[in-house]
Structure formats: C-alpha cells, structure tokens
Amino acid sequence: MPANALYKDHPGIEVDEINDVDRVASVLQSVLEDPAQHDTFQQRSLQAWESQYSPPAMATVIARTIESRKTGRSC
C-alpha cells in the first residue's frame, strides 16, 4: 500500500500477486475457512472505519490538517 496516513494502519490483506487470480482466491479462501481470523478482520475493519474512514473521522483529519497549516503559516 502507499506509504501515507490513509493506509498506514489499514486492516486489509495485502496480496503482492494481485494479478494472480489463483493467489488472490487462495488468500481469500484461507480467511473464509478460519472463522476466528474472519472475525478478527471484521473487528479490525469496523474499528478502522470508526477511527479513520467514517465521515466524522475524516472531518477530524481535515480539521486538524487545516488547523496545523494555519498554525504553521502564522509562525
């Protein structure tokens, strides 16, 4: 994933061989076959949504960015 704040702590699964359909299917199948792993990914995804990607979370990021740039310019 790109090295930026949006993807820094993403809960997704990275597949290096994204164009290899069999590899992608294998990775997805391994998650589906392990209910505990599936539940873990689901909880991580929900937590990431709430803390990073939901509209309120994104509004906080935007507000902080604007404030930091205002503060940086006034120095």
C-alpha positions as CSV (number, residue, x, y, z in Angstrom):
1,M,0.0,0.0,0.0
2,P,1.1,3.6,-0.5
3,A,3.1,5.0,2.4
4,N,0.6,7.6,3.6
5,A,-1.6,8.2,6.6
6,L,-4.7,6.8,4.8
7,Y,-3.2,3.3,4.5
8,K,-0.8,3.4,7.5
9,D,-2.8,1.1,9.7
10,H,-5.3,-0.3,7.2
11,P,-6.9,-3.6,8.3
12,G,-6.9,-5.1,4.8
13,I,-4.9,-8.1,3.5
14,E,-2.1,-7.3,1.1
15,V,-1.6,-9.6,-1.8
16,D,1.6,-9.0,-3.7
17,E,0.5,-11.0,-6.7
18,I,-2.8,-9.1,-7.2
19,N,-3.0,-10.1,-10.9
20,D,-2.7,-13.8,-10.0
21,V,-6.3,-14.8,-9.6
22,D,-5.4,-18.1,-8.1
23,R,-3.2,-16.4,-5.4
24,V,-5.9,-13.9,-4.5
25,A,-8.6,-16.7,-4.3
26,S,-6.2,-18.7,-2.1
27,V,-5.8,-15.8,0.3
28,L,-9.5,-15.1,0.5
29,Q,-10.3,-18.8,0.9
30,S,-7.9,-19.1,3.8
31,V,-9.7,-16.2,5.6
32,L,-13.1,-17.7,4.9
33,E,-12.1,-21.1,6.2
34,D,-10.9,-19.7,9.6
35,P,-13.8,-18.1,11.4
36,A,-11.6,-16.7,14.1
37,Q,-9.4,-15.0,11.5
38,H,-12.5,-13.7,9.7
39,D,-13.9,-12.3,13.0
40,T,-10.6,-10.6,13.7
41,F,-10.5,-9.0,10.3
42,Q,-14.1,-7.9,10.7
43,Q,-13.4,-6.3,14.1
44,R,-10.3,-4.6,12.7
45,S,-12.2,-3.3,9.7
46,L,-15.0,-1.9,11.9
47,Q,-12.5,-0.2,14.2
48,A,-10.6,1.3,11.3
49,W,-13.9,2.6,9.8
50,E,-14.9,4.3,13.0
51,S,-11.5,5.7,13.8
52,Q,-10.1,6.6,10.4
53,Y,-12.5,6.4,7.4
54,S,-16.0,7.3,8.6
55,P,-17.3,10.8,7.8
56,P,-16.7,12.1,11.4
57,A,-13.2,10.6,11.4
58,M,-12.4,12.2,8.1
59,A,-13.8,15.5,9.2
60,T,-11.4,15.4,12.2
61,V,-8.5,14.7,9.9
62,I,-9.4,17.6,7.7
63,A,-9.9,20.0,10.6
64,R,-6.6,19.0,12.1
65,T,-4.8,19.5,8.8
66,I,-6.4,22.9,8.3
67,E,-5.5,23.9,11.8
68,S,-1.9,22.8,11.5
69,R,-1.4,24.6,8.3
70,K,-3.0,27.8,9.8
71,T,-0.7,27.5,12.8
72,G,2.3,26.8,10.6
73,R,1.7,29.9,8.5
74,S,1.2,32.2,11.4
75,C,4.6,31.3,13.0
